[in-house]
């Protein structure tokens, strides 16, 4: 297959396999966004007198058909295409003829793929935030069901002060809502239009209207100057991966608590059988695999963030092929988080705290007793602290 950059020299198939890697497969999730950006670009070329009305109509209709066929699974980006951009232009040209060769005027694959990626990220940020809020709502529902159940609050893995299911669940819910807000803040970087920056130095001698495509695609601003676009590569991606890592850290800590509470030694909670698995050798076992994997996937999120950060570290300015490798850890991070957030609300719905099994050590009220002495007797807190400590020693 002829690639966009072919100049007639044969290409060793090993080079295609190595340089394309998994990019062709990853690009399948960007096809609809690439089509949207390509139509906006073609419309701009038409408005600027660089593309005839007839050619624009053929390009728009052809791309719309290709997007619909891709959505129905009638074609996929394959290794022979190299990437999604080559696939679309090649398929479009095969369908509408010479007009398909005109769509790439005034852009490069560099700004083309980055535009599609940012459009995708804008949508996926909303999806991630919505699913985070679903988990927070599931925690609210748990607090509504059993909020009055008393729990020991722990510091240093020791019972420290009284807590409750409402406080425990409410703390996680509040942090997750903060995470959802932070995810939306990633859009500050995502909502800059790279389209028309081409390979990083603009389109010489062409009256490109970048403001027009920016408005058409709903970006907040044009990414300026053109040399800043390639320098920005990896920043929005890393920021999103960072916020995902924090979300995954929060749900991992939630899972870690439930795993501890589920042990026979604690027996604070029952987990739903539909969300536990059995042992191949021990008939009595119900294993909390879902929560264990939630805990583990926080590491996947952190590893993805580090991979993105180290790919961009110390790169010179301008486009470098290294940047292609950002997609894999970014998509891995997104998919793992969406999958985790998708299963967690249903798992939490079946969590039941066993009030009769929760025992608070009498010393857990020590701080409250010291505070009461201060209020009633007017003594300094440090004196009250000392008295309560001495009283506890006598009762041990």
Buried (B, 14 or more C-beta within 10 A) or exposed (E): EEBBEEEEEEEEEEEBEEEBBEBBBBBBBBBBBBBBBBBBBBBBBBEBEBBEEEBBBBBBEBBEBBBEEBEEEEBBBEBBBBBBBBBBBBBBBEBBEEBBEBBBBBBBBBBBBBBBBBBBBBEBBEBBBEBBBBBBBBBBBBBEBBBEBBBBBBEEEEBBBBBBBBBBBBBBBEBBBBBBEBBEEBBEBBBBBBBBBBBBBBBEEBEBBBBBBBBBBEBEEBBEEBEBBBBBBBBBBBBBBBBBBBBBBBBBBBBBBBBBBBEEEBEBBBBBEEBBEEEEEEEEEBBBEBBEBBBEBBEBBBBBBBBBBEBBEEBEEEBEEEBBBBBBBBBBBBBBBBBBBEBBBBBBBBBBBBEEEBEBEEBBBBBEBBBEBBEEEEBEEEEBBEBBEEEEEEEE
